[in-house]
Amino acid sequence: MRKLRLIVAAMLIAGLLPAAAQNPPRGALQPGPARPYKPVVITPATPLSDADFDAMRKQLGEVARRKDRAALAKLVVAQGLFWRRENRDTADKRKPGIDNLAAALGLNNKDSAGWDILAGYADDSSASPSAEHKGAFCAPADPAFNRKDFDELIKATQSDASEWGYPVSAGIEVHAGPQANAPVIDRLGLAFVRVMPEPTPTSAAYVRIVTPSGRAGYVSVDAIAPVGNDQLCYVKDGDAWKIGGYIGGGEPQ
């Protein structure tokens, strides 16, 4: 199950709530008390079963770990790479695909986590067809769930969709405190969980959640993923899989 969480999910979870919620101004309301809620079940995404795709991901992982831009360029479409953010394609079509991908991931910034994020994508075997770009498969794929039930959950809890995530696997331990040796108070099933960080985070490695039973506790930050991840998209270029697009806000340049 998605190893991408080791790099990407940790960054995304930090953005599950608006910045004002994570660092509220003086006098702002603090997160409300934990309350139980009706679970909305998820079905984890399945791997894209394709030997050529697996081979390409392996090659991509090796390239990313070496931070080899020239080798990466060979795995990216020469022209026509899309970069979808804010509901529009912001890629500069005058530039080669590698230049647009580098801009999207911040590969030109030596302090960016872009190469590590790329390695994370390479480790993820899930991918689903893009609704906007015919022939493209984007990863990581979101889990399947009942949208109506999720909307009702949002309404019933008077929350926002950005406050919810889902466990990357079943049985994840929920700890009483933000430490691995803190007592285990619950275990997560495959259902959405509410993410309610402390106003002042106590650990970058753990995030505070509320379980469906209404118990507040902590899980490893890489154990929860949000719906609507940034995605790396692949296309068939002739007989070969190549990176054909990116969906997301991008990394600092």
BADRENDREN-802107 format. One record per residue: residue number from 1; residue in three letters; chain; y, z, x of N, C-alpha, C, O in turn. Coordinates in steps of 0.05 Angstrom, whole numbers. Example, Ala and Ser with C-alpha at 12.3 -4.5 7.8 and 13.67 -1.06 7.14 Angstrom:
2
<node 1 ALA A <-114 156 264> <-90 156 246> <-66 156 264> <-66 169 285>>;
<node 2 SER A <-45 142 257> <-21 143 273> <1 157 258> <23 161 268>>;
This chain:
253
<node 1 MET A <-24 0 17> <0 0 0> <25 0 17> <24 12 39>>;
<node 2 ARG A <45 -12 9> <67 -21 25> <76 -4 48> <89 17 44>>;
<node 3 LYS A <69 -13 72> <78 1 96> <108 -3 100> <121 11 116>>;
<node 4 LEU A <120 -22 86> <148 -27 88> <164 -2 82> <187 1 91>>;
<node 5 ARG A <153 16 66> <168 40 59> <176 56 83> <196 71 82>>;
<node 6 LEU A <162 54 106> <168 70 129> <196 64 140> <208 82 151>>;
<node 7 ILE A <206 40 135> <233 34 144> <251 29 121> <272 42 119>>;
<node 8 VAL A <244 11 103> <262 3 81> <265 24 60> <288 30 52>>;
<node 9 ALA A <244 36 50> <246 55 28> <264 79 36> <279 89 20>>;
<node 10 ALA A <261 88 61> <278 110 70> <307 103 67> <323 121 61>>;
<node 11 MET A <315 79 72> <343 71 69> <350 67 40> <373 74 32>>;
<node 12 LEU A <332 56 24> <338 51 -4> <340 77 -20> <357 79 -37>>;
<node 13 ILE A <323 96 -14> <323 121 -29> <350 134 -26> <361 146 -45>>;
<node 14 ALA A <362 132 -2> <388 144 2> <409 131 -16> <430 144 -21>>;
<node 15 GLY A <403 107 -26> <422 94 -44> <413 94 -73> <425 79 -89>>;
<node 16 LEU A <393 110 -80> <384 110 -108> <406 120 -126> <407 112 -149>>;
<node 17 LEU A <423 138 -116> <445 148 -132> <471 139 -120> <473 134 -96>>;
<node 18 PRO A <492 136 -137> <518 128 -126> <527 147 -105> <519 170 -104>>;
<node 19 ALA A <544 138 -87> <554 155 -65> <567 180 -75> <565 201 -63>>;
<node 20 ALA A <581 178 -98> <594 201 -109> <574 223 -117> <581 246 -117>>;
<node 21 ALA A <550 214 -125> <530 234 -133> <518 248 -109> <510 271 -110>>;
<node 22 GLN A <516 233 -87> <505 245 -63> <525 263 -49> <517 283 -37>>;
<node 23 ASN A <550 256 -50> <571 272 -37> <593 277 -58> <615 265 -56>>;
<node 24 PRO A <588 294 -78> <607 297 -99> <633 310 -89> <632 327 -71>>;
<node 25 PRO A <656 303 -101> <681 315 -94> <681 345 -102> <665 353 -119>>;
<node 26 ARG A <698 360 -89> <700 389 -95> <707 393 -125> <725 380 -136>>;
<node 27 GLY A <691 410 -138> <696 415 -166> <679 397 -184> <679 401 -209>>;
<node 28 ALA A <664 378 -172> <648 360 -189> <624 375 -200> <616 395 -188>>;
<node 29 LEU A <613 365 -222> <589 378 -234> <565 374 -216> <562 353 -204>>;
<node 30 GLN A <549 394 -213> <525 393 -197> <502 382 -214> <504 383 -239>>;
<node 31 PRO A <479 372 -202> <457 362 -217> <447 383 -237> <446 407 -231>>;
<node 32 GLY A <441 374 -261> <432 392 -283> <404 403 -277> <391 395 -258>>;
<node 33 PRO A <395 422 -293> <369 435 -289> <347 415 -293> <349 396 -309>>;
<node 34 ALA A <325 419 -280> <301 402 -283> <289 406 -310> <286 428 -320>>;
<node 35 ARG A <282 384 -323> <270 385 -350> <247 365 -350> <247 344 -336>>;
<node 36 PRO A <226 371 -366> <204 352 -368> <212 326 -382> <232 326 -397>>;
<node 37 TYR A <197 305 -378> <202 280 -391> <175 265 -394> <156 271 -381>>;
<node 38 LYS A <176 245 -412> <152 230 -417> <146 210 -395> <163 194 -388>>;
<node 39 PRO A <122 211 -383> <116 192 -361> <115 163 -370> <106 157 -392>>;
<node 40 VAL A <126 146 -353> <123 117 -357> <106 106 -334> <114 107 -311>>;
<node 41 VAL A <82 97 -341> <62 89 -322> <70 63 -308> <82 45 -320>>;
<node 42 ILE A <63 61 -282> <66 36 -267> <39 26 -258> <20 42 -255>>;
<node 43 THR A <37 0 -254> <14 -12 -242> <23 -24 -215> <39 -42 -214>>;
<node 44 PRO A <12 -13 -193> <22 -22 -166> <19 -52 -163> <1 -65 -174>>;
<node 45 ALA A <37 -64 -147> <35 -92 -141> <10 -98 -125> <1 -81 -109>>;
<node 46 THR A <0 -122 -128> <-25 -130 -114> <-18 -149 -91> <3 -162 -92>>;
<node 47 PRO A <-35 -149 -70> <-29 -167 -47> <-31 -196 -55> <-45 -203 -74>>;
<node 48 LEU A <-16 -213 -41> <-18 -242 -44> <-41 -250 -27> <-41 -249 -2>>;
<node 49 SER A <-62 -259 -40> <-87 -266 -26> <-86 -294 -15> <-91 -314 -29>>;
<node 50 ASP A <-78 -297 10> <-76 -323 23> <-78 -318 53> <-61 -305 65>>;
<node 51 ALA A <-98 -330 65> <-103 -325 94> <-80 -335 111> <-73 -323 131>>;
<node 52 ASP A <-69 -358 104> <-46 -369 119> <-22 -351 117> <-7 -347 137>>;
<node 53 PHE A <-18 -339 94> <4 -320 90> <0 -296 107> <19 -286 120>>;
<node 54 ASP A <-24 -285 108> <-30 -262 124> <-26 -268 154> <-15 -251 168>>;
<node 55 ALA A <-34 -292 162> <-30 -299 191> <0 -301 197> <8 -293 219>>;
<node 56 MET A <15 -312 179> <44 -315 184> <57 -287 186> <73 -283 203>>;
<node 57 ARG A <49 -269 168> <60 -242 169> <54 -228 195> <71 -214 206>>;
<node 58 LYS A <30 -232 205> <22 -220 230> <39 -230 253> <49 -215 270>>;
<node 59 GLN A <44 -257 253> <61 -269 273> <90 -258 270> <103 -253 291>>;
<node 60 LEU A <99 -256 246> <126 -246 241> <129 -217 251> <149 -210 263>>;
<node 61 GLY A <109 -201 247> <110 -173 257> <112 -172 287> <127 -156 298>>;
<node 62 GLU A <97 -189 301> <98 -189 330> <126 -198 340> <136 -187 359>>;
<node 63 VAL A <136 -219 327> <163 -229 334> <184 -207 330> <202 -204 346>>;
<node 64 ALA A <182 -193 307> <202 -173 301> <201 -150 321> <221 -139 329>>;
<node 65 ARG A <177 -142 329> <175 -120 348> <185 -128 375> <194 -111 390>>;
<node 66 ARG A <184 -154 382> <195 -163 407> <225 -169 405> <239 -173 425>>;
<node 67 LYS A <235 -170 381> <263 -177 375> <269 -204 388> <289 -208 401>>;
<node 68 ASP A <252 -223 382> <253 -250 394> <265 -269 374> <251 -280 356>>;
<node 69 ARG A <291 -274 376> <305 -291 357> <295 -320 358> <293 -333 337>>;
<node 70 ALA A <290 -330 382> <281 -358 384> <255 -362 370> <251 -382 356>>;
<node 71 ALA A <236 -343 373> <210 -345 360> <213 -341 330> <199 -354 314>>;
<node 72 LEU A <232 -324 322> <237 -320 293> <247 -346 280> <239 -352 258>>;
<node 73 ALA A <264 -360 294> <275 -385 283> <253 -405 275> <256 -420 256>>;
<node 74 LYS A <231 -404 289> <208 -422 283> <194 -414 257> <178 -430 246>>;
<node 75 LEU A <198 -389 248> <185 -379 224> <204 -380 200> <197 -371 178>>;
<node 76 VAL A <228 -391 204> <248 -393 183> <253 -423 176> <253 -439 194>>;
<node 77 VAL A <258 -429 151> <264 -457 144> <289 -465 159> <308 -450 162>>;
<node 78 ALA A <289 -490 168> <311 -499 185> <337 -500 169> <358 -493 179>>;
<node 79 GLN A <336 -509 144> <359 -511 127> <352 -502 99> <328 -503 91>>;
<node 80 GLY A <372 -493 83> <367 -487 55> <358 -458 50> <351 -452 27>>;
<node 81 LEU A <360 -441 69> <353 -413 64> <373 -401 44> <397 -404 48>>;
<node 82 PHE A <363 -387 24> <381 -375 4> <384 -345 11> <366 -332 20>>;
<node 83 TRP A <408 -335 5> <414 -307 7> <427 -298 -19> <451 -302 -22>>;
<node 84 ARG A <411 -286 -36> <421 -279 -63> <430 -250 -63> <415 -232 -58>>;
<node 85 ARG A <456 -247 -69> <467 -220 -72> <490 -222 -92> <504 -243 -94>>;
<node 86 GLU A <494 -201 -107> <514 -200 -128> <511 -224 -147> <531 -236 -156>>;
<node 87 ASN A <486 -231 -153> <479 -252 -172> <488 -280 -164> <492 -297 -181>>;
<node 88 ARG A <491 -284 -139> <498 -311 -130> <487 -316 -102> <482 -297 -87>>;
<node 89 ASP A <484 -341 -95> <474 -349 -68> <497 -349 -49> <515 -366 -52>>;
<node 90 THR A <497 -331 -30> <519 -329 -11> <513 -341 17> <529 -338 35>>;
<node 91 ALA A <490 -354 19> <483 -366 45> <502 -389 51> <511 -404 33>>;
<node 92 ASP A <509 -392 76> <526 -415 85> <507 -438 90> <494 -439 111>>;
<node 93 LYS A <507 -458 72> <488 -480 74> <494 -498 97> <478 -516 104>>;
<node 94 ARG A <517 -495 110> <524 -511 134> <509 -500 159> <507 -514 179>>;
<node 95 LYS A <499 -476 157> <487 -463 180> <456 -464 178> <445 -466 157>>;
<node 96 PRO A <443 -463 201> <414 -463 201> <403 -438 187> <418 -418 185>>;
<node 97 GLY A <379 -439 178> <367 -417 164> <367 -391 180> <371 -370 169>>;
<node 98 ILE A <361 -393 206> <360 -369 222> <387 -355 224> <388 -330 225>>;
<node 99 ASP A <409 -370 223> <436 -357 224> <441 -341 198> <452 -320 199>>;
<node 100 ASN A <433 -353 176> <436 -338 150> <419 -314 148> <427 -293 138>>;
<node 101 LEU A <394 -316 158> <376 -293 158> <387 -271 176> <386 -247 169>>;
<node 102 ALA A <397 -279 200> <408 -259 218> <431 -245 206> <435 -221 210>>;
<node 103 ALA A <448 -260 191> <470 -247 178> <461 -228 156> <472 -206 153>>;
<node 104 ALA A <440 -236 141> <430 -219 119> <419 -193 129> <422 -172 117>>;
<node 105 LEU A <405 -194 152> <391 -170 163> <407 -156 184> <399 -135 194>>;
<node 106 GLY A <430 -167 192> <446 -154 212> <434 -156 240> <438 -139 257>>;
<node 107 LEU A <419 -178 245> <406 -181 271> <426 -185 294> <418 -182 317>>;
<node 108 ASN A <450 -192 287> <470 -196 308> <483 -169 317> <498 -169 337>>;
<node 109 ASN A <476 -148 303> <487 -122 310> <466 -105 324> <445 -99 312>>;
<node 110 LYS A <471 -98 349> <450 -84 364> <443 -57 353> <422 -46 359>>;
<node 111 ASP A <461 -46 336> <456 -20 324> <443 -21 297> <437 -1 284>>;
<node 112 SER A <439 -46 287> <427 -50 261> <397 -44 261> <384 -47 282>>;
<node 113 ALA A <387 -36 238> <358 -32 236> <344 -57 227> <321 -57 219>>;
<node 114 GLY A <358 -80 229> <347 -105 219> <320 -113 229> <303 -122 214>>;
<node 115 TRP A <316 -111 255> <290 -119 266> <267 -100 256> <245 -109 251>>;
<node 116 ASP A <273 -74 254> <253 -56 243> <248 -62 214> <225 -60 205>>;
<node 117 ILE A <269 -69 199> <265 -76 171> <248 -101 169> <230 -103 152>>;
<node 118 LEU A <253 -121 186> <237 -145 186> <208 -140 192> <190 -151 180>>;
<node 119 ALA A <203 -121 211> <175 -113 217> <162 -100 193> <139 -103 188>>;
<node 120 GLY A <178 -85 178> <168 -72 154> <160 -92 133> <139 -90 120>>;
<node 121 TYR A <176 -113 129> <169 -134 111> <143 -148 119> <126 -154 102>>;
<node 122 ALA A <140 -152 145> <116 -165 155> <91 -149 149> <69 -160 145>>;
<node 123 ASP A <94 -123 148> <71 -105 142> <63 -105 113> <41 -96 106>>;
<node 124 ASP A <81 -115 95> <76 -113 66> <61 -138 56> <71 -160 59>>;
<node 125 SER A <38 -134 45> <21 -157 36> <27 -165 7> <16 -185 -2>>;
<node 126 SER A <44 -150 -7> <49 -157 -35> <72 -177 -36> <90 -177 -19>>;
<node 127 ALA A <70 -195 -56> <92 -215 -60> <88 -226 -88> <65 -229 -98>>;
<node 128 SER A <110 -232 -101> <109 -243 -128> <127 -267 -130> <147 -269 -116>>;
<node 129 PRO A <121 -285 -149> <138 -309 -152> <167 -302 -159> <171 -284 -175>>;
<node 130 SER A <185 -316 -148> <214 -312 -154> <220 -327 -180> <212 -349 -185>>;
<node 131 ALA A <235 -313 -198> <243 -325 -223> <266 -345 -219> <268 -363 -235>>;
<node 132 GLU A <282 -341 -198> <305 -358 -194> <300 -381 -175> <314 -402 -176>>;
<node 133 HIS A <280 -379 -157> <275 -399 -137> <246 -409 -139> <227 -395 -130>>;
<node 134 LYS A <243 -432 -150> <216 -444 -153> <201 -447 -127> <212 -457 -107>>;
<node 135 GLY A <177 -438 -126> <160 -440 -102> <163 -417 -83> <148 -416 -63>>;
<node 136 ALA A <182 -400 -87> <187 -377 -69> <171 -353 -78> <169 -347 -102>>;
<node 137 PHE A <160 -338 -59> <146 -313 -65> <161 -291 -49> <165 -293 -25>>;
<node 138 CYS A <169 -270 -63> <186 -249 -51> <171 -223 -49> <155 -215 -66>>;
<node 139 ALA A <177 -209 -27> <163 -184 -21> <184 -163 -12> <204 -170 0>>;
<node 140 PRO A <180 -137 -19> <157 -127 -33> <159 -133 -63> <181 -134 -74>>;
<node 141 ALA A <136 -137 -76> <135 -141 -104> <138 -115 -119> <127 -95 -111>>;
<node 142 ASP A <153 -115 -141> <156 -91 -157> <130 -86 -173> <116 -105 -178>>;
<node 143 PRO A <125 -61 -180> <102 -55 -197> <106 -65 -225> <129 -71 -233>>;
<node 144 ALA A <85 -67 -240> <87 -74 -269> <90 -49 -285> <78 -28 -279>>;
<node 145 PHE A <107 -50 -306> <111 -27 -323> <123 -37 -350> <132 -60 -352>>;
<node 146 ASN A <122 -20 -370> <132 -27 -396> <163 -23 -396> <172 0 -395>>;
<node 147 ARG A <178 -44 -397> <207 -42 -396> <219 -27 -419> <238 -11 -416>>;
<node 148 LYS A <207 -30 -443> <217 -16 -466> <214 14 -462> <232 30 -468>>;
<node 149 ASP A <190 22 -453> <186 51 -448> <205 62 -427> <214 85 -429>>;
<node 150 PHE A <210 46 -407> <228 55 -386> <257 58 -397> <271 77 -390>>;
<node 151 ASP A <265 39 -413> <292 41 -425> <294 66 -443> <315 79 -443>>;
<node 152 GLU A <273 72 -457> <273 95 -474> <274 121 -458> <286 141 -466>>;
<node 153 LEU A <261 120 -435> <261 143 -416> <290 148 -406> <299 171 -405>>;
<node 154 ILE A <303 127 -399> <331 129 -390> <349 141 -412> <365 159 -406>>;
<node 155 LYS A <345 132 -436> <361 142 -459> <355 171 -465> <373 187 -469>>;
<node 156 ALA A <329 178 -465> <321 205 -472> <331 225 -451> <336 248 -458>>;
<node 157 THR A <333 217 -426> <341 236 -405> <371 234 -399> <381 248 -381>>;
<node 158 GLN A <384 216 -413> <413 211 -408> <418 207 -378> <436 219 -366>>;
<node 159 SER A <402 189 -367> <404 184 -338> <411 154 -334> <417 140 -353>>;
<node 160 ASP A <409 146 -309> <414 119 -302> <390 108 -287> <375 123 -274>>;
<node 161 ALA A <385 82 -290> <361 70 -278> <360 75 -248> <338 77 -236>>;
<node 162 SER A <384 78 -235> <385 82 -206> <375 109 -198> <370 114 -174>>;
<node 163 GLU A <371 127 -217> <361 154 -211> <331 156 -212> <320 178 -209>>;
<node 164 TRP A <317 134 -215> <288 134 -217> <275 118 -196> <284 97 -187>>;
<node 165 GLY A <252 129 -187> <236 115 -167> <207 117 -175> <200 129 -196>>;
<node 166 TYR A <189 106 -159> <161 108 -166> <145 114 -140> <153 105 -118>>;
<node 167 PRO A <123 129 -142> <107 135 -118> <93 110 -108> <83 94 -123>>;
<node 168 VAL A <91 107 -82> <78 84 -70> <48 86 -71> <34 67 -66>>;
<node 169 SER A <37 110 -79> <9 113 -83> <4 138 -100> <22 154 -103>>;
<node 170 ALA A <-19 140 -111> <-26 163 -128> <-32 188 -111> <-42 185 -89>>;
<node 171 GLY A <-27 211 -122> <-35 236 -109> <-15 246 -88> <-23 265 -72>>;
<node 172 ILE A <9 236 -86> <28 245 -67> <35 274 -72> <41 282 -95>>;
<node 173 GLU A <35 290 -51> <41 319 -54> <71 325 -58> <88 313 -44>>;
<node 174 VAL A <76 342 -77> <104 351 -81> <105 380 -70> <90 397 -78>>;
<node 175 HIS A <124 384 -52> <127 410 -38> <149 427 -50> <168 416 -61>>;
<node 176 ALA A <146 453 -47> <167 471 -57> <192 469 -41> <214 476 -52>>;
<node 177 GLY A <191 460 -17> <214 458 1> <213 432 16> <192 419 16>>;
<node 178 PRO A <234 424 30> <235 399 45> <221 401 72> <233 393 93>>;
<node 179 GLN A <197 411 73> <181 413 97> <152 407 91> <142 412 69>>;
<node 180 ALA A <139 395 111> <110 388 107> <93 412 102> <72 410 89>>;
<node 181 ASN A <101 435 113> <84 459 110> <92 477 86> <82 498 82>>;
<node 182 ALA A <111 467 70> <119 482 46> <96 480 25> <82 460 25>>;
<node 183 PRO A <93 500 8> <71 500 -11> <72 475 -29> <93 465 -36>>;
<node 184 VAL A <48 465 -35> <46 442 -53> <46 452 -82> <30 469 -90>>;
<node 185 ILE A <66 443 -98> <68 452 -125> <59 432 -146> <56 439 -170>>;
<node 186 ASP A <55 407 -137> <46 387 -156> <37 362 -141> <41 360 -116>>;
<node 187 ARG A <24 343 -155> <17 318 -143> <25 296 -162> <21 299 -187>>;
<node 188 LEU A <35 274 -152> <45 253 -169> <24 233 -177> <7 225 -161>>;
<node 189 GLY A <25 224 -202> <9 202 -212> <25 177 -209> <47 177 -199>>;
<node 190 LEU A <13 155 -218> <27 129 -217> <46 126 -241> <39 113 -260>>;
<node 191 ALA A <69 139 -239> <89 138 -260> <116 143 -248> <118 154 -226>>;
<node 192 PHE A <137 135 -262> <164 139 -252> <170 168 -249> <161 185 -264>>;
<node 193 VAL A <186 174 -228> <196 202 -224> <226 201 -221> <237 182 -211>>;
<node 194 ARG A <239 223 -229> <268 224 -227> <275 235 -200> <265 255 -190>>;
<node 195 VAL A <293 221 -187> <303 229 -160> <330 243 -164> <349 231 -173>>;
<node 196 MET A <330 268 -156> <354 285 -160> <361 299 -134> <355 323 -131>>;
<node 197 PRO A <373 285 -115> <380 297 -89> <398 321 -92> <414 323 -111>>;
<node 198 GLU A <396 339 -73> <415 362 -72> <443 351 -66> <446 331 -52>>;
<node 199 PRO A <464 365 -75> <491 357 -69> <495 355 -39> <509 338 -29>>;
<node 200 THR A <483 374 -24> <484 374 5> <455 371 15> <441 392 16>>;
<node 201 PRO A <446 347 23> <419 344 32> <411 362 54> <427 367 73>>;
<node 202 THR A <387 373 52> <378 392 73> <359 379 93> <354 390 115>>;
<node 203 SER A <349 355 87> <331 341 105> <332 311 100> <331 303 77>>;
<node 204 ALA A <334 295 121> <334 266 118> <306 256 113> <303 233 105>>;
<node 205 ALA A <286 272 118> <259 264 116> <247 269 88> <226 258 81>>;
<node 206 TYR A <261 285 72> <251 292 45> <272 287 24> <296 289 29>>;
<node 207 VAL A <263 281 0> <281 276 -22> <272 294 -46> <248 298 -50>>;
<node 208 ARG A <291 305 -60> <285 322 -83> <280 306 -107> <295 287 -114>>;
<node 209 ILE A <258 312 -121> <251 298 -146> <245 318 -168> <242 342 -163>>;
<node 210 VAL A <243 308 -192> <233 324 -215> <209 310 -226> <210 286 -233>>;
<node 211 THR A <187 324 -228> <162 312 -238> <163 310 -268> <179 323 -281>>;
<node 212 PRO A <145 294 -280> <144 292 -310> <140 319 -323> <149 323 -346>>;
<node 213 SER A <128 338 -309> <124 365 -321> <149 382 -319> <150 404 -330>>;
<node 214 GLY A <170 371 -306> <195 386 -304> <197 403 -280> <215 420 -279>>;
<node 215 ARG A <180 400 -261> <181 416 -236> <197 402 -215> <192 378 -209>>;
<node 216 ALA A <216 416 -203> <232 405 -182> <218 411 -155> <209 433 -151>>;
<node 217 GLY A <217 391 -138> <204 395 -112> <213 372 -93> <231 357 -99>>;
<node 218 TYR A <199 370 -71> <206 352 -50> <183 335 -42> <160 344 -40>>;
<node 219 VAL A <188 309 -37> <168 291 -26> <180 276 -2> <204 274 0>>;
<node 220 SER A <163 267 15> <172 251 38> <188 227 28> <181 214 8>>;
<node 221 VAL A <210 221 41> <228 200 32> <214 173 31> <222 156 16>>;
<node 222 ASP A <194 169 48> <180 143 48> <158 142 27> <143 122 26>>;
<node 223 ALA A <155 162 10> <134 163 -10> <144 152 -37> <128 148 -55>>;
<node 224 ILE A <170 149 -40> <182 140 -65> <198 115 -60> <213 113 -41>>;
<node 225 ALA A <194 95 -77> <208 70 -75> <223 64 -101> <214 71 -122>>;
<node 226 PRO A <246 51 -99> <261 44 -123> <252 16 -133> <243 0 -118>>;
<node 227 VAL A <256 11 -159> <252 -16 -169> <277 -31 -161> <299 -21 -160>>;
<node 228 GLY A <273 -57 -154> <296 -73 -146> <301 -71 -116> <324 -72 -107>>;
<node 229 ASN A <280 -68 -100> <283 -69 -71> <296 -94 -62> <294 -115 -75>>;
<node 230 ASP A <310 -93 -39> <317 -118 -25> <290 -132 -19> <270 -119 -14>>;
<node 231 GLN A <290 -158 -19> <266 -173 -15> <269 -196 5> <290 -209 6>>;
<node 232 LEU A <248 -200 20> <246 -224 38> <228 -244 23> <207 -237 13>>;
<node 233 CYS A <237 -269 22> <223 -289 7> <211 -311 25> <223 -319 45>>;
<node 234 TYR A <188 -319 17> <173 -339 33> <169 -364 16> <166 -363 -8>>;
<node 235 VAL A <168 -387 30> <163 -413 17> <143 -429 34> <140 -423 58>>;
<node 236 LYS A <130 -449 22> <113 -467 37> <131 -490 48> <143 -504 32>>;
<node 237 ASP A <131 -493 74> <146 -514 87> <125 -533 99> <115 -529 121>>;
<node 238 GLY A <118 -554 83> <95 -570 91> <70 -553 85> <65 -545 63>>;
<node 239 ASP A <54 -549 105> <29 -533 102> <33 -504 112> <15 -488 111>>;
<node 240 ALA A <57 -498 122> <61 -472 134> <79 -454 117> <98 -464 104>>;
<node 241 TRP A <73 -428 117> <91 -409 104> <114 -403 123> <111 -399 147>>;
<node 242 LYS A <138 -403 111> <162 -396 126> <180 -378 109> <178 -377 85>>;
<node 243 ILE A <198 -364 123> <218 -348 109> <238 -368 96> <250 -384 110>>;
<node 244 GLY A <242 -365 70> <259 -384 57> <283 -371 43> <301 -385 33>>;
<node 245 GLY A <284 -344 43> <306 -332 29> <306 -302 32> <287 -290 42>>;
<node 246 TYR A <328 -290 24> <331 -261 24> <347 -253 -1> <366 -266 -8>>;
<node 247 ILE A <338 -231 -14> <351 -221 -37> <360 -192 -31> <344 -175 -27>>;
<node 248 GLY A <386 -188 -31> <396 -161 -26> <424 -162 -14> <435 -183 -9>>;
<node 249 GLY A <435 -138 -10> <462 -135 -1> <467 -141 28> <489 -148 36>>;
<node 250 GLY A <445 -139 44> <448 -145 72> <455 -120 88> <462 -99 77>>;
<node 251 GLU A <454 -123 114> <459 -101 133> <487 -105 145> <498 -127 146>>;
<node 252 PRO A <499 -83 155> <525 -85 168> <524 -104 192> <504 -104 207>>;
<node 253 GLN A <545 -119 195> <545 -139 216> <556 -127 243> <558 -141 263>>;
